[in-house]
Amino acid sequence: MVNSIFWCDYPRDVVQVQGPDAATYLQSQVSQDLRQLQVGQSSWSFVLQPVGKVDVLLRVWRTADDTFVLDTDAGFGDTMVARLNRFKIRVKADITPLEWRCIAVRGAAVDGVASWGGGVDMLGPDLEPPVSVPAGSADDLLAARIAAVWPAMGAEIVPGETIPAETGITDVAVSFTKGCYPGQELVERMDSRAASAPRLLQGLSVAEAEAVGARVTSQHEGRALAYVPRAALTA
């Protein structure tokens, strides 16, 4: 049985970006507009290759005027740091890995950072789970992620292969009104021309995915995330 109210550990790789140039540098590198991000607020964003392919999907959390905490799915922190360092020339900002814990809380109101599916993630050092929320499992979190149609690095997003438009989350991870950043041209071109990606991430049953020739990327108890060919969506 899948729990709708639970907490569980959510493996994430976390770094801190701190310094007088932190805000302007991150603004120049990520797909989301960070200018209106106040201390304590967070936003999802992509960091892209110059050709427009996704390197990493990450969350940007502003913890002070000149300090940001960035987190991504476990195993992709090195990719995130390498990408951020690639264009970091004469920038007064330090990128430091943090040994922080992330606890996902779903179906309950607790203090934390806004997450996908209306959930909250507790992110920080020396965290303890909320005593008022029952413990869940990785399967519960997977089921919640599939229900939210939220892509994960390594499953739905492959660095250097996936484009933002096919993930279905450009409305929360991309700004179409900010200034230039690496990879912007492809993202803007697809939006301005109302172009559609050749496939789109969808939540559906495994049987439905198989019927339309979709590539299943994550599944749990008959439900799945899958990349559905555009032709099947318009048929």
mmCIF file of the C-alpha atoms, coordinates in Angstrom:
data_MODEL
# 
_entry.id   MODEL 
# 
loop_
_atom_site.group_PDB 
_atom_site.id 
_atom_site.type_symbol 
_atom_site.label_atom_id 
_atom_site.label_alt_id 
_atom_site.label_comp_id 
_atom_site.label_asym_id 
_atom_site.label_entity_id 
_atom_site.label_seq_id 
_atom_site.pdbx_PDB_ins_code 
_atom_site.Cartn_x 
_atom_site.Cartn_y 
_atom_site.Cartn_z 
_atom_site.occupancy 
_atom_site.B_iso_or_equiv 
_atom_site.pdbx_formal_charge 
_atom_site.auth_seq_id 
_atom_site.auth_comp_id 
_atom_site.auth_asym_id 
_atom_site.auth_atom_id 
_atom_site.pdbx_PDB_model_num 
ATOM 1   C CA . MET A 1 1   ? 0.000  0.000  0.000   1.00 0.00 ? 1   MET A CA 1 
ATOM 2   C CA . VAL A 1 2   ? 1.356  3.421  -0.975  1.00 0.00 ? 2   VAL A CA 1 
ATOM 3   C CA . ASN A 1 3   ? 1.402  6.076  1.751   1.00 0.00 ? 3   ASN A CA 1 
ATOM 4   C CA . SER A 1 4   ? 0.089  9.542  0.939   1.00 0.00 ? 4   SER A CA 1 
ATOM 5   C CA . ILE A 1 5   ? 1.394  11.110 4.155   1.00 0.00 ? 5   ILE A CA 1 
ATOM 6   C CA . PHE A 1 6   ? 4.981  10.224 4.947   1.00 0.00 ? 6   PHE A CA 1 
ATOM 7   C CA . TRP A 1 7   ? 8.593  11.243 5.287   1.00 0.00 ? 7   TRP A CA 1 
ATOM 8   C CA . CYS A 1 8   ? 11.605 9.476  3.867   1.00 0.00 ? 8   CYS A CA 1 
ATOM 9   C CA . ASP A 1 9   ? 15.209 10.200 3.055   1.00 0.00 ? 9   ASP A CA 1 
ATOM 10  C CA . TYR A 1 10  ? 15.622 11.777 -0.366  1.00 0.00 ? 10  TYR A CA 1 
ATOM 11  C CA . PRO A 1 11  ? 19.215 11.339 -1.581  1.00 0.00 ? 11  PRO A CA 1 
ATOM 12  C CA . ARG A 1 12  ? 20.448 14.670 -2.956  1.00 0.00 ? 12  ARG A CA 1 
ATOM 13  C CA . ASP A 1 13  ? 23.845 16.182 -3.767  1.00 0.00 ? 13  ASP A CA 1 
ATOM 14  C CA . VAL A 1 14  ? 24.134 19.685 -2.303  1.00 0.00 ? 14  VAL A CA 1 
ATOM 15  C CA . VAL A 1 15  ? 26.532 22.583 -2.865  1.00 0.00 ? 15  VAL A CA 1 
ATOM 16  C CA . GLN A 1 16  ? 26.770 26.153 -1.635  1.00 0.00 ? 16  GLN A CA 1 
ATOM 17  C CA . VAL A 1 17  ? 27.574 29.060 -3.943  1.00 0.00 ? 17  VAL A CA 1 
ATOM 18  C CA . GLN A 1 18  ? 28.714 32.056 -1.925  1.00 0.00 ? 18  GLN A CA 1 
ATOM 19  C CA . GLY A 1 19  ? 30.363 35.366 -2.696  1.00 0.00 ? 19  GLY A CA 1 
ATOM 20  C CA . PRO A 1 20  ? 29.726 38.898 -3.989  1.00 0.00 ? 20  PRO A CA 1 
ATOM 21  C CA . ASP A 1 21  ? 29.259 37.600 -7.555  1.00 0.00 ? 21  ASP A CA 1 
ATOM 22  C CA . ALA A 1 22  ? 27.148 34.560 -6.643  1.00 0.00 ? 22  ALA A CA 1 
ATOM 23  C CA . ALA A 1 23  ? 23.798 36.066 -7.628  1.00 0.00 ? 23  ALA A CA 1 
ATOM 24  C CA . THR A 1 24  ? 24.926 37.572 -10.937 1.00 0.00 ? 24  THR A CA 1 
ATOM 25  C CA . TYR A 1 25  ? 26.907 34.497 -11.914 1.00 0.00 ? 25  TYR A CA 1 
ATOM 26  C CA . LEU A 1 26  ? 24.080 32.052 -11.245 1.00 0.00 ? 26  LEU A CA 1 
ATOM 27  C CA . GLN A 1 27  ? 21.658 34.373 -13.052 1.00 0.00 ? 27  GLN A CA 1 
ATOM 28  C CA . SER A 1 28  ? 23.900 34.151 -16.123 1.00 0.00 ? 28  SER A CA 1 
ATOM 29  C CA . GLN A 1 29  ? 24.067 30.357 -16.044 1.00 0.00 ? 29  GLN A CA 1 
ATOM 30  C CA . VAL A 1 30  ? 20.668 28.898 -15.161 1.00 0.00 ? 30  VAL A CA 1 
ATOM 31  C CA . SER A 1 31  ? 17.437 28.789 -17.140 1.00 0.00 ? 31  SER A CA 1 
ATOM 32  C CA . GLN A 1 32  ? 15.313 30.309 -14.379 1.00 0.00 ? 32  GLN A CA 1 
ATOM 33  C CA . ASP A 1 33  ? 15.173 34.026 -13.514 1.00 0.00 ? 33  ASP A CA 1 
ATOM 34  C CA . LEU A 1 34  ? 16.650 34.432 -10.035 1.00 0.00 ? 34  LEU A CA 1 
ATOM 35  C CA . ARG A 1 35  ? 16.366 38.213 -9.773  1.00 0.00 ? 35  ARG A CA 1 
ATOM 36  C CA . GLN A 1 36  ? 13.121 38.109 -7.792  1.00 0.00 ? 36  GLN A CA 1 
ATOM 37  C CA . LEU A 1 37  ? 14.249 35.244 -5.547  1.00 0.00 ? 37  LEU A CA 1 
ATOM 38  C CA . GLN A 1 38  ? 14.150 36.522 -1.978  1.00 0.00 ? 38  GLN A CA 1 
ATOM 39  C CA . VAL A 1 39  ? 16.125 35.079 0.931   1.00 0.00 ? 39  VAL A CA 1 
ATOM 40  C CA . GLY A 1 40  ? 14.352 31.887 1.984   1.00 0.00 ? 40  GLY A CA 1 
ATOM 41  C CA . GLN A 1 41  ? 12.788 31.272 -1.417  1.00 0.00 ? 41  GLN A CA 1 
ATOM 42  C CA . SER A 1 42  ? 13.716 28.585 -3.930  1.00 0.00 ? 42  SER A CA 1 
ATOM 43  C CA . SER A 1 43  ? 13.131 27.734 -7.563  1.00 0.00 ? 43  SER A CA 1 
ATOM 44  C CA . TRP A 1 44  ? 13.731 24.819 -9.911  1.00 0.00 ? 44  TRP A CA 1 
ATOM 45  C CA . SER A 1 45  ? 16.025 25.376 -12.871 1.00 0.00 ? 45  SER A CA 1 
ATOM 46  C CA . PHE A 1 46  ? 18.107 23.692 -15.531 1.00 0.00 ? 46  PHE A CA 1 
ATOM 47  C CA . VAL A 1 47  ? 21.740 24.244 -16.291 1.00 0.00 ? 47  VAL A CA 1 
ATOM 48  C CA . LEU A 1 48  ? 22.209 23.559 -19.974 1.00 0.00 ? 48  LEU A CA 1 
ATOM 49  C CA . GLN A 1 49  ? 24.943 22.851 -22.433 1.00 0.00 ? 49  GLN A CA 1 
ATOM 50  C CA . PRO A 1 50  ? 25.501 25.621 -25.009 1.00 0.00 ? 50  PRO A CA 1 
ATOM 51  C CA . VAL A 1 51  ? 23.612 23.470 -27.550 1.00 0.00 ? 51  VAL A CA 1 
ATOM 52  C CA . GLY A 1 52  ? 20.542 23.430 -25.298 1.00 0.00 ? 52  GLY A CA 1 
ATOM 53  C CA . LYS A 1 53  ? 20.757 19.902 -23.884 1.00 0.00 ? 53  LYS A CA 1 
ATOM 54  C CA . VAL A 1 54  ? 20.258 19.485 -20.138 1.00 0.00 ? 54  VAL A CA 1 
ATOM 55  C CA . ASP A 1 55  ? 23.302 18.973 -17.958 1.00 0.00 ? 55  ASP A CA 1 
ATOM 56  C CA . VAL A 1 56  ? 21.433 19.042 -14.639 1.00 0.00 ? 56  VAL A CA 1 
ATOM 57  C CA . LEU A 1 57  ? 18.005 19.752 -13.195 1.00 0.00 ? 57  LEU A CA 1 
ATOM 58  C CA . LEU A 1 58  ? 18.557 21.488 -9.866  1.00 0.00 ? 58  LEU A CA 1 
ATOM 59  C CA . ARG A 1 59  ? 16.894 23.545 -7.177  1.00 0.00 ? 59  ARG A CA 1 
ATOM 60  C CA . VAL A 1 60  ? 18.243 26.985 -6.256  1.00 0.00 ? 60  VAL A CA 1 
ATOM 61  C CA . TRP A 1 61  ? 17.570 28.090 -2.681  1.00 0.00 ? 61  TRP A CA 1 
ATOM 62  C CA . ARG A 1 62  ? 18.625 31.581 -1.641  1.00 0.00 ? 62  ARG A CA 1 
ATOM 63  C CA . THR A 1 63  ? 19.795 31.473 1.963   1.00 0.00 ? 63  THR A CA 1 
ATOM 64  C CA . ALA A 1 64  ? 21.378 34.975 2.144   1.00 0.00 ? 64  ALA A CA 1 
ATOM 65  C CA . ASP A 1 65  ? 21.920 37.940 -0.171  1.00 0.00 ? 65  ASP A CA 1 
ATOM 66  C CA . ASP A 1 66  ? 25.169 36.473 -1.465  1.00 0.00 ? 66  ASP A CA 1 
ATOM 67  C CA . THR A 1 67  ? 24.611 32.785 -0.661  1.00 0.00 ? 67  THR A CA 1 
ATOM 68  C CA . PHE A 1 68  ? 22.705 30.083 -2.535  1.00 0.00 ? 68  PHE A CA 1 
ATOM 69  C CA . VAL A 1 69  ? 22.264 26.370 -1.879  1.00 0.00 ? 69  VAL A CA 1 
ATOM 70  C CA . LEU A 1 70  ? 21.888 24.195 -4.961  1.00 0.00 ? 70  LEU A CA 1 
ATOM 71  C CA . ASP A 1 71  ? 20.763 20.577 -4.841  1.00 0.00 ? 71  ASP A CA 1 
ATOM 72  C CA . THR A 1 72  ? 20.216 17.874 -7.434  1.00 0.00 ? 72  THR A CA 1 
ATOM 73  C CA . ASP A 1 73  ? 19.577 14.135 -7.522  1.00 0.00 ? 73  ASP A CA 1 
ATOM 74  C CA . ALA A 1 74  ? 22.249 12.037 -5.821  1.00 0.00 ? 74  ALA A CA 1 
ATOM 75  C CA . GLY A 1 75  ? 25.057 11.032 -8.147  1.00 0.00 ? 75  GLY A CA 1 
ATOM 76  C CA . PHE A 1 76  ? 24.888 14.181 -10.258 1.00 0.00 ? 76  PHE A CA 1 
ATOM 77  C CA . GLY A 1 77  ? 26.555 16.666 -7.941  1.00 0.00 ? 77  GLY A CA 1 
ATOM 78  C CA . ASP A 1 78  ? 29.874 16.363 -9.738  1.00 0.00 ? 78  ASP A CA 1 
ATOM 79  C CA . THR A 1 79  ? 28.142 17.076 -13.058 1.00 0.00 ? 79  THR A CA 1 
ATOM 80  C CA . MET A 1 80  ? 26.489 20.142 -11.525 1.00 0.00 ? 80  MET A CA 1 
ATOM 81  C CA . VAL A 1 81  ? 29.754 21.483 -10.080 1.00 0.00 ? 81  VAL A CA 1 
ATOM 82  C CA . ALA A 1 82  ? 31.727 20.808 -13.273 1.00 0.00 ? 82  ALA A CA 1 
ATOM 83  C CA . ARG A 1 83  ? 29.119 22.648 -15.328 1.00 0.00 ? 83  ARG A CA 1 
ATOM 84  C CA . LEU A 1 84  ? 29.040 25.653 -12.977 1.00 0.00 ? 84  LEU A CA 1 
ATOM 85  C CA . ASN A 1 85  ? 32.830 25.837 -12.928 1.00 0.00 ? 85  ASN A CA 1 
ATOM 86  C CA . ARG A 1 86  ? 33.070 25.639 -16.712 1.00 0.00 ? 86  ARG A CA 1 
ATOM 87  C CA . PHE A 1 87  ? 32.271 29.323 -17.243 1.00 0.00 ? 87  PHE A CA 1 
ATOM 88  C CA . LYS A 1 88  ? 33.423 30.611 -13.842 1.00 0.00 ? 88  LYS A CA 1 
ATOM 89  C CA . ILE A 1 89  ? 36.227 32.965 -14.870 1.00 0.00 ? 89  ILE A CA 1 
ATOM 90  C CA . ARG A 1 90  ? 37.199 35.876 -12.614 1.00 0.00 ? 90  ARG A CA 1 
ATOM 91  C CA . VAL A 1 91  ? 33.999 35.328 -10.642 1.00 0.00 ? 91  VAL A CA 1 
ATOM 92  C CA . LYS A 1 92  ? 34.060 36.105 -6.935  1.00 0.00 ? 92  LYS A CA 1 
ATOM 93  C CA . ALA A 1 93  ? 32.048 33.153 -5.732  1.00 0.00 ? 93  ALA A CA 1 
ATOM 94  C CA . ASP A 1 94  ? 33.058 29.865 -4.127  1.00 0.00 ? 94  ASP A CA 1 
ATOM 95  C CA . ILE A 1 95  ? 31.319 26.572 -4.864  1.00 0.00 ? 95  ILE A CA 1 
ATOM 96  C CA . THR A 1 96  ? 31.512 24.254 -1.853  1.00 0.00 ? 96  THR A CA 1 
ATOM 97  C CA . PRO A 1 97  ? 30.007 20.743 -1.486  1.00 0.00 ? 97  PRO A CA 1 
ATOM 98  C CA . LEU A 1 98  ? 27.823 20.335 1.604   1.00 0.00 ? 98  LEU A CA 1 
ATOM 99  C CA . GLU A 1 99  ? 27.315 17.092 3.519   1.00 0.00 ? 99  GLU A CA 1 
ATOM 100 C CA . TRP A 1 100 ? 23.643 17.799 4.075   1.00 0.00 ? 100 TRP A CA 1 
ATOM 101 C CA . ARG A 1 101 ? 20.693 15.492 4.510   1.00 0.00 ? 101 ARG A CA 1 
ATOM 102 C CA . CYS A 1 102 ? 17.454 15.838 2.571   1.00 0.00 ? 102 CYS A CA 1 
ATOM 103 C CA . ILE A 1 103 ? 14.202 14.501 3.984   1.00 0.00 ? 103 ILE A CA 1 
ATOM 104 C CA . ALA A 1 104 ? 11.166 14.484 1.696   1.00 0.00 ? 104 ALA A CA 1 
ATOM 105 C CA . VAL A 1 105 ? 7.823  15.145 3.391   1.00 0.00 ? 105 VAL A CA 1 
ATOM 106 C CA . ARG A 1 106 ? 4.626  14.548 1.477   1.00 0.00 ? 106 ARG A CA 1 
ATOM 107 C CA . GLY A 1 107 ? 1.053  15.196 2.578   1.00 0.00 ? 107 GLY A CA 1 
ATOM 108 C CA . ALA A 1 108 ? 1.987  17.169 5.699   1.00 0.00 ? 108 ALA A CA 1 
ATOM 109 C CA . ALA A 1 109 ? 2.880  20.776 6.444   1.00 0.00 ? 109 ALA A CA 1 
ATOM 110 C CA . VAL A 1 110 ? 6.390  21.206 7.849   1.00 0.00 ? 110 VAL A CA 1 
ATOM 111 C CA . ASP A 1 111 ? 9.096  23.851 7.584   1.00 0.00 ? 111 ASP A CA 1 
ATOM 112 C CA . GLY A 1 112 ? 11.320 23.250 4.592   1.00 0.00 ? 112 GLY A CA 1 
ATOM 113 C CA . VAL A 1 113 ? 12.001 24.003 0.957   1.00 0.00 ? 113 VAL A CA 1 
ATOM 114 C CA . ALA A 1 114 ? 9.190  23.796 -1.597  1.00 0.00 ? 114 ALA A CA 1 
ATOM 115 C CA . SER A 1 115 ? 9.390  20.639 -3.684  1.00 0.00 ? 115 SER A CA 1 
ATOM 116 C CA . TRP A 1 116 ? 7.563  18.978 -6.562  1.00 0.00 ? 116 TRP A CA 1 
ATOM 117 C CA . GLY A 1 117 ? 4.022  17.711 -6.225  1.00 0.00 ? 117 GLY A CA 1 
ATOM 118 C CA . GLY A 1 118 ? 3.164  20.252 -3.545  1.00 0.00 ? 118 GLY A CA 1 
ATOM 119 C CA . GLY A 1 119 ? 5.572  18.578 -1.138  1.00 0.00 ? 119 GLY A CA 1 
ATOM 120 C CA . VAL A 1 120 ? 8.258  19.939 1.138   1.00 0.00 ? 120 VAL A CA 1 
ATOM 121 C CA . ASP A 1 121 ? 11.886 18.891 1.477   1.00 0.00 ? 121 ASP A CA 1 
ATOM 122 C CA . MET A 1 122 ? 13.798 19.428 4.699   1.00 0.00 ? 122 MET A CA 1 
ATOM 123 C CA . LEU A 1 123 ? 17.353 20.249 3.682   1.00 0.00 ? 123 LEU A CA 1 
ATOM 124 C CA . GLY A 1 124 ? 20.260 20.890 6.018   1.00 0.00 ? 124 GLY A CA 1 
ATOM 125 C CA . PRO A 1 125 ? 22.902 19.459 8.350   1.00 0.00 ? 125 PRO A CA 1 
ATOM 126 C CA . ASP A 1 126 ? 22.001 17.255 11.323  1.00 0.00 ? 126 ASP A CA 1 
ATOM 127 C CA . LEU A 1 127 ? 18.324 16.986 10.435  1.00 0.00 ? 127 LEU A CA 1 
ATOM 128 C CA . GLU A 1 128 ? 15.828 14.893 12.351  1.00 0.00 ? 128 GLU A CA 1 
ATOM 129 C CA . PRO A 1 129 ? 12.599 13.597 10.748  1.00 0.00 ? 129 PRO A CA 1 
ATOM 130 C CA . PRO A 1 130 ? 9.339  15.295 11.775  1.00 0.00 ? 130 PRO A CA 1 
ATOM 131 C CA . VAL A 1 131 ? 7.885  13.362 14.715  1.00 0.00 ? 131 VAL A CA 1 
ATOM 132 C CA . SER A 1 132 ? 4.316  14.113 13.658  1.00 0.00 ? 132 SER A CA 1 
ATOM 133 C CA . VAL A 1 133 ? 4.678  12.432 10.247  1.00 0.00 ? 133 VAL A CA 1 
ATOM 134 C CA . PRO A 1 134 ? 4.851  8.648  9.748   1.00 0.00 ? 134 PRO A CA 1 
ATOM 135 C CA . ALA A 1 135 ? 7.920  7.159  8.128   1.00 0.00 ? 135 ALA A CA 1 
ATOM 136 C CA . GLY A 1 136 ? 7.592  6.065  4.533   1.00 0.00 ? 136 GLY A CA 1 
ATOM 137 C CA . SER A 1 137 ? 9.835  4.408  2.000   1.00 0.00 ? 137 SER A CA 1 
ATOM 138 C CA . ALA A 1 138 ? 11.652 5.022  -1.253  1.00 0.00 ? 138 ALA A CA 1 
ATOM 139 C CA . ASP A 1 139 ? 8.731  3.278  -2.983  1.00 0.00 ? 139 ASP A CA 1 
ATOM 140 C CA . ASP A 1 140 ? 6.339  5.850  -1.513  1.00 0.00 ? 140 ASP A CA 1 
ATOM 141 C CA . LEU A 1 141 ? 8.512  8.662  -2.851  1.00 0.00 ? 141 LEU A CA 1 
ATOM 142 C CA . LEU A 1 142 ? 8.733  7.011  -6.273  1.00 0.00 ? 142 LEU A CA 1 
ATOM 143 C CA . ALA A 1 143 ? 4.952  6.625  -6.408  1.00 0.00 ? 143 ALA A CA 1 
ATOM 144 C CA . ALA A 1 144 ? 4.527  10.294 -5.461  1.00 0.00 ? 144 ALA A CA 1 
ATOM 145 C CA . ARG A 1 145 ? 7.041  11.372 -8.111  1.00 0.00 ? 145 ARG A CA 1 
ATOM 146 C CA . ILE A 1 146 ? 5.257  9.370  -10.797 1.00 0.00 ? 146 ILE A CA 1 
ATOM 147 C CA . ALA A 1 147 ? 1.913  10.875 -9.751  1.00 0.00 ? 147 ALA A CA 1 
ATOM 148 C CA . ALA A 1 148 ? 3.466  14.370 -9.982  1.00 0.00 ? 148 ALA A CA 1 
ATOM 149 C CA . VAL A 1 149 ? 5.040  13.546 -13.391 1.00 0.00 ? 149 VAL A CA 1 
ATOM 150 C CA . TRP A 1 150 ? 8.338  14.874 -12.097 1.00 0.00 ? 150 TRP A CA 1 
ATOM 151 C CA . PRO A 1 151 ? 11.537 13.858 -13.931 1.00 0.00 ? 151 PRO A CA 1 
ATOM 152 C CA . ALA A 1 152 ? 14.623 12.582 -12.135 1.00 0.00 ? 152 ALA A CA 1 
ATOM 153 C CA . MET A 1 153 ? 18.232 12.761 -13.189 1.00 0.00 ? 153 MET A CA 1 
ATOM 154 C CA . GLY A 1 154 ? 19.467 9.452  -14.552 1.00 0.00 ? 154 GLY A CA 1 
ATOM 155 C CA . ALA A 1 155 ? 15.963 8.189  -15.255 1.00 0.00 ? 155 ALA A CA 1 
ATOM 156 C CA . GLU A 1 156 ? 13.979 10.776 -17.222 1.00 0.00 ? 156 GLU A CA 1 
ATOM 157 C CA . ILE A 1 157 ? 16.881 13.206 -17.683 1.00 0.00 ? 157 ILE A CA 1 
ATOM 158 C CA . VAL A 1 158 ? 20.160 12.014 -19.186 1.00 0.00 ? 158 VAL A CA 1 
ATOM 159 C CA . PRO A 1 159 ? 22.901 14.670 -19.220 1.00 0.00 ? 159 PRO A CA 1 
ATOM 160 C CA . GLY A 1 160 ? 23.736 15.744 -22.750 1.00 0.00 ? 160 GLY A CA 1 
ATOM 161 C CA . GLU A 1 161 ? 20.736 13.976 -24.296 1.00 0.00 ? 161 GLU A CA 1 
ATOM 162 C CA . THR A 1 162 ? 17.505 15.397 -22.865 1.00 0.00 ? 162 THR A CA 1 
ATOM 163 C CA . ILE A 1 163 ? 16.084 18.771 -23.931 1.00 0.00 ? 163 ILE A CA 1 
ATOM 164 C CA . PRO A 1 164 ? 13.979 20.913 -21.561 1.00 0.00 ? 164 PRO A CA 1 
ATOM 165 C CA . ALA A 1 165 ? 10.857 20.945 -23.748 1.00 0.00 ? 165 ALA A CA 1 
ATOM 166 C CA . GLU A 1 166 ? 10.348 17.198 -23.525 1.00 0.00 ? 166 GLU A CA 1 
ATOM 167 C CA . THR A 1 167 ? 10.475 17.062 -19.712 1.00 0.00 ? 167 THR A CA 1 
ATOM 168 C CA . GLY A 1 168 ? 7.147  18.852 -19.281 1.00 0.00 ? 168 GLY A CA 1 
ATOM 169 C CA . ILE A 1 169 ? 8.436  21.175 -16.545 1.00 0.00 ? 169 ILE A CA 1 
ATOM 170 C CA . THR A 1 170 ? 9.568  24.257 -18.452 1.00 0.00 ? 170 THR A CA 1 
ATOM 171 C CA . ASP A 1 171 ? 6.741  26.187 -16.801 1.00 0.00 ? 171 ASP A CA 1 
ATOM 172 C CA . VAL A 1 172 ? 8.484  25.878 -13.437 1.00 0.00 ? 172 VAL A CA 1 
ATOM 173 C CA . ALA A 1 173 ? 12.150 25.554 -14.448 1.00 0.00 ? 173 ALA A CA 1 
ATOM 174 C CA . VAL A 1 174 ? 12.550 28.022 -17.328 1.00 0.00 ? 174 VAL A CA 1 
ATOM 175 C CA . SER A 1 175 ? 12.058 31.776 -17.671 1.00 0.00 ? 175 SER A CA 1 
ATOM 176 C CA . PHE A 1 176 ? 11.308 33.016 -21.174 1.00 0.00 ? 176 PHE A CA 1 
ATOM 177 C CA . THR A 1 177 ? 11.803 36.668 -20.231 1.00 0.00 ? 177 THR A CA 1 
ATOM 178 C CA . LYS A 1 178 ? 15.264 36.690 -18.623 1.00 0.00 ? 178 LYS A CA 1 
ATOM 179 C CA . GLY A 1 179 ? 18.550 37.559 -20.260 1.00 0.00 ? 179 GLY A CA 1 
ATOM 180 C CA . CYS A 1 180 ? 21.045 35.288 -21.951 1.00 0.00 ? 180 CYS A CA 1 
ATOM 181 C CA . TYR A 1 181 ? 22.357 32.030 -20.527 1.00 0.00 ? 181 TYR A CA 1 
ATOM 182 C CA . PRO A 1 182 ? 24.067 29.034 -22.149 1.00 0.00 ? 182 PRO A CA 1 
ATOM 183 C CA . GLY A 1 183 ? 21.575 26.968 -24.156 1.00 0.00 ? 183 GLY A CA 1 
ATOM 184 C CA . GLN A 1 184 ? 18.942 29.713 -24.276 1.00 0.00 ? 184 GLN A CA 1 
ATOM 185 C CA . GLU A 1 185 ? 18.737 29.796 -28.056 1.00 0.00 ? 185 GLU A CA 1 
ATOM 186 C CA . LEU A 1 186 ? 17.237 26.325 -28.424 1.00 0.00 ? 186 LEU A CA 1 
ATOM 187 C CA . VAL A 1 187 ? 14.814 26.836 -25.537 1.00 0.00 ? 187 VAL A CA 1 
ATOM 188 C CA . GLU A 1 188 ? 13.624 30.194 -26.861 1.00 0.00 ? 188 GLU A CA 1 
ATOM 189 C CA . ARG A 1 189 ? 13.358 28.953 -30.442 1.00 0.00 ? 189 ARG A CA 1 
ATOM 190 C CA . MET A 1 190 ? 11.072 26.080 -29.487 1.00 0.00 ? 190 MET A CA 1 
ATOM 191 C CA . ASP A 1 191 ? 8.897  28.418 -27.428 1.00 0.00 ? 191 ASP A CA 1 
ATOM 192 C CA . SER A 1 192 ? 8.693  31.282 -29.935 1.00 0.00 ? 192 SER A CA 1 
ATOM 193 C CA . ARG A 1 193 ? 7.865  29.000 -32.843 1.00 0.00 ? 193 ARG A CA 1 
ATOM 194 C CA . ALA A 1 194 ? 5.423  26.953 -30.785 1.00 0.00 ? 194 ALA A CA 1 
ATOM 195 C CA . ALA A 1 195 ? 7.541  23.985 -31.788 1.00 0.00 ? 195 ALA A CA 1 
ATOM 196 C CA . SER A 1 196 ? 6.961  20.690 -30.079 1.00 0.00 ? 196 SER A CA 1 
ATOM 197 C CA . ALA A 1 197 ? 9.517  18.209 -28.888 1.00 0.00 ? 197 ALA A CA 1 
ATOM 198 C CA . PRO A 1 198 ? 9.371  14.876 -30.721 1.00 0.00 ? 198 PRO A CA 1 
ATOM 199 C CA . ARG A 1 199 ? 8.432  13.218 -27.427 1.00 0.00 ? 199 ARG A CA 1 
ATOM 200 C CA . LEU A 1 200 ? 6.932  14.335 -24.120 1.00 0.00 ? 200 LEU A CA 1 
ATOM 201 C CA . LEU A 1 201 ? 7.134  12.939 -20.619 1.00 0.00 ? 201 LEU A CA 1 
ATOM 202 C CA . GLN A 1 202 ? 3.758  11.623 -19.476 1.00 0.00 ? 202 GLN A CA 1 
ATOM 203 C CA . GLY A 1 203 ? 2.299  9.789  -16.521 1.00 0.00 ? 203 GLY A CA 1 
ATOM 204 C CA . LEU A 1 204 ? 0.260  6.762  -17.569 1.00 0.00 ? 204 LEU A CA 1 
ATOM 205 C CA . SER A 1 205 ? -0.139 3.058  -16.974 1.00 0.00 ? 205 SER A CA 1 
ATOM 206 C CA . VAL A 1 206 ? 2.557  0.651  -18.070 1.00 0.00 ? 206 VAL A CA 1 
ATOM 207 C CA . ALA A 1 207 ? 0.023  -0.971 -20.404 1.00 0.00 ? 207 ALA A CA 1 
ATOM 208 C CA . GLU A 1 208 ? -0.833 2.378  -22.011 1.00 0.00 ? 208 GLU A CA 1 
ATOM 209 C CA . ALA A 1 209 ? 2.844  3.130  -22.480 1.00 0.00 ? 209 ALA A CA 1 
ATOM 210 C CA . GLU A 1 210 ? 3.459  -0.183 -24.176 1.00 0.00 ? 210 GLU A CA 1 
ATOM 211 C CA . ALA A 1 211 ? 0.422  0.299  -26.430 1.00 0.00 ? 211 ALA A CA 1 
ATOM 212 C CA . VAL A 1 212 ? 1.758  3.548  -27.901 1.00 0.00 ? 212 VAL A CA 1 
ATOM 213 C CA . GLY A 1 213 ? 5.402  2.525  -28.067 1.00 0.00 ? 213 GLY A CA 1 
ATOM 214 C CA . ALA A 1 214 ? 6.484  4.884  -25.283 1.00 0.00 ? 214 ALA A CA 1 
ATOM 215 C CA . ARG A 1 215 ? 9.785  4.393  -23.472 1.00 0.00 ? 215 ARG A CA 1 
ATOM 216 C CA . VAL A 1 216 ? 9.106  3.733  -19.794 1.00 0.00 ? 216 VAL A CA 1 
ATOM 217 C CA . THR A 1 217 ? 11.666 5.448  -17.557 1.00 0.00 ? 217 THR A CA 1 
ATOM 218 C CA . SER A 1 218 ? 10.204 4.865  -14.075 1.00 0.00 ? 218 SER A CA 1 
ATOM 219 C CA . GLN A 1 219 ? 7.406  2.618  -12.842 1.00 0.00 ? 219 GLN A CA 1 
ATOM 220 C CA . HIS A 1 220 ? 5.664  1.523  -9.667  1.00 0.00 ? 220 HIS A CA 1 
ATOM 221 C CA . GLU A 1 221 ? 2.736  -0.872 -9.280  1.00 0.00 ? 221 GLU A CA 1 
ATOM 222 C CA . GLY A 1 222 ? 1.502  -0.470 -12.837 1.00 0.00 ? 222 GLY A CA 1 
ATOM 223 C CA . ARG A 1 223 ? 1.931  3.294  -13.074 1.00 0.00 ? 223 ARG A CA 1 
ATOM 224 C CA . ALA A 1 224 ? 4.764  4.789  -15.067 1.00 0.00 ? 224 ALA A CA 1 
ATOM 225 C CA . LEU A 1 225 ? 6.578  7.793  -16.380 1.00 0.00 ? 225 LEU A CA 1 
ATOM 226 C CA . ALA A 1 226 ? 7.302  7.394  -20.068 1.00 0.00 ? 226 ALA A CA 1 
ATOM 227 C CA . TYR A 1 227 ? 8.389  9.429  -23.042 1.00 0.00 ? 227 TYR A CA 1 
ATOM 228 C CA . VAL A 1 228 ? 5.463  9.310  -25.436 1.00 0.00 ? 228 VAL A CA 1 
ATOM 229 C CA . PRO A 1 229 ? 6.099  10.034 -29.136 1.00 0.00 ? 229 PRO A CA 1 
ATOM 230 C CA . ARG A 1 230 ? 4.440  13.255 -30.245 1.00 0.00 ? 230 ARG A CA 1 
ATOM 231 C CA . ALA A 1 231 ? 2.586  11.387 -32.981 1.00 0.00 ? 231 ALA A CA 1 
ATOM 232 C CA . ALA A 1 232 ? 0.897  9.197  -30.363 1.00 0.00 ? 232 ALA A CA 1 
ATOM 233 C CA . LEU A 1 233 ? -0.228 12.251 -28.389 1.00 0.00 ? 233 LEU A CA 1 
ATOM 234 C CA . THR A 1 234 ? -1.901 13.825 -31.412 1.00 0.00 ? 234 THR A CA 1 
ATOM 235 C CA . ALA A 1 235 ? -3.364 10.635 -32.885 1.00 0.00 ? 235 ALA A CA 1 
# 
